[in-house]
């Protein structure tokens, strides 16, 4: 698939920029170890799908990928921070991430927590820089959007709902709300940030928001199907953990076949929402199909 090559190319750009922004600290001090842990958590793996969506959304409005890159890197810093904290024993207690030991296994829990804190803070540092976007009003909007996506109304709030739901029976609407916050919020930010960088009008923003909503649901459903049916070596992390911990997922509620049908419908919804952009949105359409193909 051509989309895989596009995703991989942008991933290399994001990786190089992260490498430059998180410079190693010489010596063996506590600060050097913290930065080493940040680099371990942020570099060396991942599809970089969130910054890819941001860059592609911005491209719809004529924004060059180099002009959207740092906003995408800031988003990836938030994503990497969330993985470090989610993997902690107090959260999901995962020992493998991207095919290697998780950050807290390698550096200890205290340093992992600080590394996650530092990546989150770095994200807002990056967004606040004039080199990211010259227009201060755009920078402020990006900071506000990311704060909402990462905080209690977004990812952190969704994680809290997820933890509280373990071992409980939730309905489809409750699961959908939790997943929209925990997983979908950063995809919503990616598309909203691309629109913000492109000074998009209200109609275009609404279309991208609808795409991001369907895309986020599809991504989570594909991820849950991988957890239910996937191979740990292929996925790069432990599988079958959701059922073991009594986690609420749509796969558990719907069953495998119905979940696959729902996934296909979500991909169709994502593609349909991009109609206002015609052929300019072909890459975003292909990206929705790509994430669904991970579990087929």
Secondary structure, DSSP 8 states (H G I E B T S, - for coil): -HHHHHHHHHHHHHHHHHHHHS---SSSSHHHHHHHHHHHHHSS----HHHHHHHHHHHTTT--HHHHHHHHHHHHHHHHHHHHHHTSTTTT--SEETTEE-HHHHH-HHHHHHHHHHHHHHHHHHHHSTTT-S-HHHHHHHHHHHHHHHSTTTHHHHHHHHHHHTTS---HHHHHHHHIIIIIHHHHHHHHHHHHHTT--HHHHHHHHHHHHHHHHHHHHHHHHHHHH--HHHHTS--SHHHHTT---HHHHH-HHHHHHHHHHHHHHHHHHTGGGGGGGHHHHHHHHHHHHTT-
